[in-house]
Amino acid sequence: MSLRSRIAVPEEQNGREDGHLVAGYRAKLLEEIDLAEMSALSAAERRVRLERVLGHLISREGPVLSTSERAQLIRRVVDEALGLGVLEPLLEDASITEIMVNGPDAIFVERAGRVERLPLRFASHDQLMQTIERIVSTVNRRVDESNPMVDARLPSGERVNVIIPPLSLTGATLTIRRFPRVYTLPELIGLGSLDEPMLLLLAAFVRARFNVIVAGGTGTGKTTLLNALSGLIPSHERIITIEDSAELQLQQAHVIRLESRPPNVEGKGRITIRDLVRNSLRMRPDRIIVGEVRGGETLDMLQAMSTGHDGSLATVHANSAEDALMRLQTLGSMSEVEIPFEALRDQINSAVDVVVQLSRFADGSRKITEIALLTSHGRETFRTTTVARFVPNPLAADRIVRGTYYHLPVPRAVADKLYLASEPLPPPFGVAEDNAPGPGEDARHRLTPDGTREAGA
């Protein structure tokens, strides 16, 4: 009987029979090869040798298969012997951004922002656990009943989370987040994530050393945008990146990458994001980039932003620009330092210049939905001014999200700061009408609505 010719047999049973066939040939393959000899070969040479031996086994013992079924079986058996079994082709598929295994019988992936279930499964719970153990062993971790949760980064960059019974009632659950591709801001324009005026404005903010917070929910593309924005930082500056799982891929020459460390099996040796932020201040950084603030390190980051490390960037989970500021205030209070909320508000008002809000839409697209400037001061209630916004249209029959980008006037103080940094205010952004000279100013210092200086005596 061929690999896929089981008429009137349920697909789930087909998957299990295929799994047993793969497991059987894997066992036979291991009996045929010399493990000591194999260990001396490169990964590519090992794969070629195993495929050749397995081809002889199938020819000798059956079953009768078509050319495509034979190639598929050889691929699956070798993947099981050398790699991660059914997950191996998924890891090679560049279009997949996330792999989610919910027990042995349910495998989901995310492509282009959409989640889909694949007709793949593990032969058994034991096979899934063997795959999980193979993954976590590459980072010197273990997973068992005494240590049922693991969060780690693979040497190839993927971020892995594992949770097994008794904590997971679904069975062993594995989530692999792929190493994000580096996009430039022009490429993000091509994807519809922003438009050219927004790009020019963000570029001016980064070059003028504004402190930028990138906010959004899970999977909205915060890290992707942070990577793109970081590409605008001048190459001569010393940049320190701080992350839980190193995903940022900066192209500048002077970059120091720091990554937090979980506790070891004895519960010791943990290095937190906050430890790294504090240490980075002693490393003479020009800019600090924090992959995500989620706890007490927020206070240290805010203090760094307001005490000489301007031009820094960070991300935070939030659903709006106002929510991002409130969340920063809450996270800052999680520090062991007792600090009133009003004082935290003062820190945020003095540290944060720009909040860039990202959203993920029904068609899987990710867009900048708002660029907001923080215009409150001291211990005032947070006050923001929106200078760019995306407003979606109602969904059409093709379910593609379309809409309009709006560009609004920039507060005079912000336009003035850009001017002093020799960064022109890009059209179509103008200057807010409230443009009267401030104390000690005269007409020579006034900005016209297009962001240029008035001619005066």
C-alpha positions in Angstrom: 0.0 0.0 0.0 1.4 3.4 -1.0 2.1 6.2 1.5 -1.1 8.1 0.6 -3.4 5.5 -0.9 -5.4 4.5 2.1 -8.9 4.7 0.8 -11.7 5.5 3.4 -9.3 5.8 6.3 -9.6 9.0 8.4 -6.9 11.6 7.8 -5.9 11.5 11.5 -5.3 7.7 11.3 -3.4 8.2 8.0 -1.1 10.6 9.9 -0.5 8.2 12.6 0.3 5.3 10.2 2.6 7.6 8.3 4.3 8.5 11.6 4.8 4.8 12.4 6.2 4.2 9.0 8.7 7.1 9.4 9.6 5.9 12.9 10.2 2.3 11.6 12.5 3.4 8.9 14.3 5.8 11.2 15.1 2.8 13.5 16.3 0.7 10.6 18.4 3.6 9.4 20.2 4.0 12.7 21.0 0.2 12.6 22.6 0.6 9.2 24.9 3.5 9.8 28.1 3.9 11.8 27.5 6.7 14.2 31.2 7.3 14.8 31.8 7.7 11.1 28.8 10.0 10.8 30.0 12.3 13.5 33.1 13.1 11.4 31.0 14.4 8.5 29.5 17.9 8.0 25.8 18.4 8.3 25.3 18.4 4.5 27.4 15.3 4.1 25.5 13.5 6.8 22.2 14.3 5.1 23.5 13.0 1.7 24.8 9.8 3.3 21.6 9.1 5.2 19.4 9.7 2.1 21.6 7.3 0.1 21.4 4.5 2.7 17.6 5.0 3.2 17.0 4.9 -0.5 18.7 1.4 -0.6 16.5 0.3 2.4 13.3 1.4 0.7 14.3 -0.3 -2.6 15.1 -3.5 -0.8 12.2 -3.8 1.6 9.4 -1.7 0.1 6.7 -0.3 0.3 5.9 0.4 -3.4 5.9 4.2 -3.7 5.7 6.7 -6.5 8.7 8.9 -7.1 7.2 11.8 -5.2 6.0 9.6 -2.2 9.5 8.0 -2.0 11.2 11.5 -1.9 8.7 12.6 0.7 9.3 9.6 2.9 13.1 9.9 2.6 12.9 13.6 3.5 10.7 12.9 6.6 12.9 10.1 7.9 16.1 12.0 7.5 14.5 15.1 9.0 13.5 12.9 12.0 17.0 11.5 12.3 19.0 14.7 11.9 16.6 17.6 12.5 13.2 18.4 14.0 11.0 16.0 12.1 7.8 17.5 10.7 9.0 20.9 11.9 12.1 20.9 9.7 10.4 22.0 6.4 8.5 24.7 8.3 11.7 26.2 9.6 13.0 26.3 6.1 10.0 28.2 4.8 10.8 31.9 4.9 7.2 32.9 4.6 6.4 31.4 8.1 6.8 33.8 11.0 5.5 31.7 13.8 5.1 27.9 14.4 2.6 26.8 17.0 2.3 23.2 18.1 -0.7 22.5 20.3 -0.1 18.9 21.3 0.9 16.1 18.8 -2.1 16.5 16.6 -2.4 20.2 16.0 0.2 22.3 14.2 -0.5 26.0 13.2 1.7 28.5 11.5 1.4 32.3 10.8 2.0 33.6 7.3 1.6 37.2 6.3 -0.1 37.9 9.6 -2.7 35.1 9.2 -2.8 31.9 11.2 -3.6 28.6 9.5 -3.7 25.0 10.5 -1.4 22.5 8.6 -2.2 18.9 7.8 0.8 17.7 9.8 1.1 15.9 13.1 3.5 14.1 15.3 3.1 10.3 15.5 2.7 10.5 19.2 3.2 12.6 22.3 6.5 10.9 22.9 7.8 11.9 19.5 6.7 15.5 20.2 8.6 15.4 23.5 11.7 14.0 21.8 11.6 16.9 19.4 11.1 19.4 22.2 14.0 17.9 24.2 16.2 18.1 21.1 15.4 21.8 20.7 16.0 22.8 24.3 19.1 20.7 24.6 20.8 23.0 22.0 20.6 25.8 24.6 21.6 23.6 27.5 18.1 23.6 29.0 15.9 20.8 30.0 12.1 20.3 30.3 10.4 17.9 32.6 7.7 17.9 35.3 10.0 19.7 37.7 10.8 22.3 35.0 7.7 22.4 32.8 8.3 25.8 31.2 11.2 26.9 29.0 11.7 30.2 27.2 14.9 30.4 25.2 16.5 31.5 22.0 18.1 29.0 19.5 21.6 29.6 18.1 20.0 30.3 14.8 17.9 33.2 16.3 14.4 31.7 16.7 12.7 32.3 20.0 11.2 29.2 21.6 8.6 28.7 24.3 7.7 25.3 25.7 5.1 24.4 28.3 4.2 20.8 29.1 1.8 18.9 31.3 0.7 19.2 34.1 0.7 23.0 33.4 -0.7 22.5 29.8 -3.9 20.6 29.7 -3.7 20.5 25.9 -0.5 18.4 26.0 3.0 19.5 25.2 2.9 23.0 23.6 5.7 24.4 21.5 5.8 28.0 20.1 8.7 29.0 17.8 8.9 32.6 16.7 11.1 33.1 13.7 14.0 35.5 13.6 12.5 38.6 12.0 13.6 39.7 8.6 15.2 43.2 8.6 13.1 45.6 6.6 14.0 49.2 5.7 11.5 52.0 6.1 11.2 52.3 2.2 10.3 48.5 2.2 7.7 49.1 4.9 6.2 51.8 2.6 5.9 49.1 -0.1 4.1 46.9 2.4 1.6 49.7 3.2 2.8 50.0 6.8 3.3 53.8 6.5 3.6 56.5 3.8 6.5 58.6 2.6 5.7 61.7 4.6 5.5 59.6 7.8 8.9 58.0 6.9 10.5 61.5 6.4 9.1 62.7 9.7 10.3 59.6 11.7 13.7 59.9 10.0 13.9 63.6 11.2 12.9 62.6 14.7 15.6 59.9 14.9 18.3 62.0 13.5 17.3 64.9 15.8 17.7 62.6 18.8 14.1 62.5 19.8 13.3 59.7 22.3 10.9 57.3 20.6 8.5 54.7 22.1 7.1 52.2 19.6 3.8 50.8 21.0 1.5 48.1 19.8 -0.1 44.7 20.7 1.5 41.3 20.2 2.5 40.6 16.6 2.0 44.2 15.4 5.5 44.5 14.1 7.2 46.5 16.9 10.5 44.8 16.6 10.4 45.2 12.8 9.8 48.9 13.0 12.4 49.3 15.7 14.9 47.6 13.5 14.0 49.9 10.6 14.2 53.1 12.7 17.6 52.1 14.1 18.9 52.1 10.6 18.6 55.9 10.6 21.1 56.3 13.5 24.4 57.7 12.3 27.0 55.0 11.9 29.6 56.7 14.1 27.4 56.5 17.3 27.9 53.9 20.0 24.6 51.9 20.3 23.7 49.4 23.0 20.7 47.1 22.4 19.1 45.3 25.3 16.6 42.5 24.8 15.1 39.4 26.4 15.7 37.4 23.2 18.1 39.1 20.8 16.0 39.9 17.7 17.4 43.3 16.6 19.8 43.2 13.8 21.5 46.6 13.6 23.8 47.3 10.6 26.0 50.0 12.2 29.6 49.2 13.1 29.6 50.3 16.7 26.8 48.1 18.3 26.9 46.2 21.6 24.2 43.6 21.9 23.1 42.6 25.4 20.6 39.8 26.2 19.0 38.9 29.5 19.6 35.5 31.1 17.1 33.3 32.9 18.0 31.5 36.1 19.8 28.1 35.8 18.3 24.8 37.0 19.2 25.8 40.6 17.3 29.0 40.3 20.5 31.1 40.2 22.4 33.3 37.8 19.4 35.3 36.5 20.3 38.6 34.7 17.3 40.9 34.1 16.7 43.6 31.6 16.9 46.1 34.5 20.4 44.8 35.3 21.5 45.3 31.7 20.0 48.8 31.5 21.8 49.9 34.6 25.1 48.4 33.4 24.7 50.0 29.9 24.8 53.4 31.5 28.4 52.7 32.5 29.4 51.7 28.9 29.3 55.2 27.5 26.4 54.7 25.1 25.3 57.4 22.6 21.9 55.6 22.3 20.2 52.8 24.2 17.7 50.6 22.4 15.5 48.4 24.6 13.6 45.6 22.7 10.7 45.8 25.2 10.2 47.4 28.6 7.9 45.3 30.8 8.9 45.9 34.4 11.0 47.9 36.7 13.6 48.6 34.1 11.2 51.2 32.7 12.3 53.6 35.4 15.9 53.2 34.6 15.2 53.6 30.9 13.3 56.8 31.5 16.1 58.2 33.6 18.6 57.4 30.9 16.5 59.1 28.3 16.2 62.3 30.3 19.9 62.4 31.5 22.0 62.6 28.4 21.1 59.5 26.4 18.5 61.2 24.1 17.8 59.6 20.9 17.0 56.3 22.5 14.3 53.9 21.5 12.2 51.2 23.2 9.0 49.3 22.6 6.0 48.7 24.9 2.8 46.7 24.7 -0.1 49.1 24.4 -3.2 49.7 22.3 -3.0 53.4 21.9 -0.5 56.3 22.4 -2.3 57.3 25.6 -2.3 53.7 26.8 1.4 53.5 26.1 2.2 56.4 28.4 -0.1 55.1 31.2 1.6 51.7 30.8 5.0 53.2 31.1 3.8 54.9 34.4 2.5 51.6 35.7 5.7 49.6 34.7 7.9 52.3 36.3 6.1 51.8 39.6 7.1 48.1 39.5 10.6 49.1 40.4 11.7 48.5 44.0 12.3 52.2 44.3 9.2 53.8 46.0 8.3 56.7 43.7 4.9 58.5 43.6 2.8 58.3 40.4 3.2 62.1 40.0 6.9 61.8 40.0 6.8 59.0 37.4 4.6 61.3 35.3 7.3 63.9 35.5 9.9 61.4 34.4 7.8 60.4 31.4 7.0 63.9 30.4 10.6 64.9 30.4 11.9 61.7 28.8 9.5 60.7 26.0 9.2 62.8 22.9 7.3 60.6 20.4 5.0 57.6 20.6 4.6 55.5 17.4 1.5 53.3 17.6 1.2 50.1 15.5 -1.9 48.0 14.8 -2.6 44.7 13.2 -5.6 44.5 10.9 -8.1 41.8 9.9 -6.2 41.0 6.7 -2.9 40.5 8.6 -1.4 43.8 7.6 0.5 45.9 10.1 0.4 49.6 9.9 1.4 52.7 11.8 -1.9 54.0 13.0 -0.7 57.1 14.9 2.4 59.2 15.5 1.8 61.2 18.6 4.0 63.9 20.3 4.1 64.2 24.0 3.4 67.9 24.8 2.7 67.8 28.5 5.3 69.0 31.0 6.3 68.3 34.6 3.6 66.6 36.6 0.8 67.6 34.2 -1.6 64.9 33.1 -0.4 63.3 29.9 -1.2 65.4 26.8 -0.4 64.3 23.3 -0.7 65.9 19.9 -1.3 63.6 16.9 0.7 64.6 13.9 -0.1 61.5 11.6 -2.9 59.0 11.6 -4.1 56.1 9.5 -7.9 55.9 9.2 -9.1 52.6 7.7 -12.1 52.3 5.3 -14.8 49.7 5.8 -13.7 46.3 4.6 -14.4 45.7 1.0 -15.4 42.3 -0.5 -11.8 41.3 -1.0 -11.2 41.8 2.8 -8.1 43.9 2.1 -7.7 46.8 4.5 -7.5 50.2 2.8 -7.6 53.7 4.2 -6.1 57.2 4.3 -3.1 58.6 6.0 -3.6 62.0 7.5 -0.8 64.5 8.2 -1.4 67.2 10.8 0.4 70.3 12.0 3.4 69.9 14.3 3.6 72.0 17.5 5.9 75.0 17.2 8.3 73.7 19.9 8.8 70.5 18.1 9.4 72.2 14.7 11.8 74.5 16.5 13.8 71.5 17.9 13.9 70.0 14.4 15.2 73.3 13.0 17.9 73.6 15.6 19.0 70.0 14.7 19.1 71.1 11.0 16.3 68.7 10.2 13.7 70.2 7.9 10.0 69.6 8.6 8.9 67.4 5.7 5.8 68.4 3.7 2.9 68.1 4.0 3.4 68.6 7.8 3.1 72.3 8.8 3.4 74.2 12.0 0.5 74.6 14.3 -1.2 78.0 14.0 -0.3 79.0 17.6 3.0 80.4 16.4 3.4 83.6 18.3 6.9 84.5 19.5 7.7 83.2 22.9 9.3 85.1 25.8 12.5 86.7 24.6 11.8 85.9 20.9 11.2 88.2 18.0 10.1 87.8 14.4 13.5 86.6 13.4 12.8 83.4 15.4 9.3 82.7 14.2 8.4 79.7 12.2 6.1 80.0 9.2 3.4 77.3 8.7 5.6 75.3 6.4 8.3 75.0 9.0 10.8 77.6 7.6 11.9 80.8 9.4 10.3 84.1 8.7 12.5 86.8 7.2 12.8 89.6 9.7 15.0 92.4 10.8 
